[in-house]
């Protein structure tokens, strides 16, 4: 956030009604800072942590001789824009509500960006519709200012790109900006399906995948992804089950579709999932209906996991692909669990 490269970062953009900067201020966390910190730069700035990282998407250059000179082998979450050669750089931006064109309802309810050279890259999962731009340069859409939004960005070895690709393939993401060199087709064959908007075969019988990935700095990640034929709730049926922990989950719960509601199992309460009602970040308090974020936090201190991803806890999302990336980090967990000020209990039968 202060011009230094980092291994990973998480961020929450504030809703406009609790932000004097009209919904362009974000709260930031990285392993060096170790606590929630308000970014001095707005999310609309290409020098902010989010803006500088995503600016790499627009700096792919055929004439650049070497990418590894520009990218640190320890981190590629950037504080400054750099240039990358087209023939050596895999790039993708995907969004069910892309910057131009109609909303795509048949593919994944999933949003993200990835840029990789032959050695390293970054992957960012986020919740912002119409973002980032499909061409030109980095900017933040006015449509993304009103509600809260979530971000998780990770510096990853290219050796893990097949796992990232399988996450996208199972979810069946909707790419609108891609560059897939021959090298990356061989390194991560799943990306061929991803960029061609293909997913599982008709004969497939397994509709979810769990991928274990490490950041360049060694932080262990678990990426959960489901296909639309999975037919169940991502958070309760896949994530909480595998983390073996109760969770408080914040997702979009507005609109005409039916909400799932807090979900409890009397025979196995260890994986109950509760909908977050009120969030408080650095003194800013807001209700779930002001928040478009998608994140969950373990309610068990022995499983200090935080997950940031795509899918809302609404029944219509049973039939949509998507996922979330989870990490265990005590300080990040403390930051998120302390931000949960109120959650909905399960209804008694």
Secondary structure, 3 states (H helix, E strand, C coil): CCCCCECEEEEEECCHHHCCCCCCCEEEEECCCCCCEECCCCCCCCCCHHHHHHHHHHCECCCCCCCCCCCCCCCCECCCCCCECHHHCEEEEEECCCCCCCCCCCCCCCEEEEEECCCEEEEEEECCCCCCCCCCCCCCCHHHCCCEEEEEEEEEEHHHHHHHHHHHHHHCCCEEEEECCHHHHHHCCHHHHHHCCCCCCCCCCCCEEEEEEEECCCCEEEEEEECHHHCCCHHHHHHHHHHCCCEEEECCCCCCCCECCCECCCCCHHHCEEEEEEEEECCEEEEHHHECCCEEEECCCCCCEEEEECCCCEHHHHHCCEEEEEEECHHHHHHHHHHEEEECCCCCC
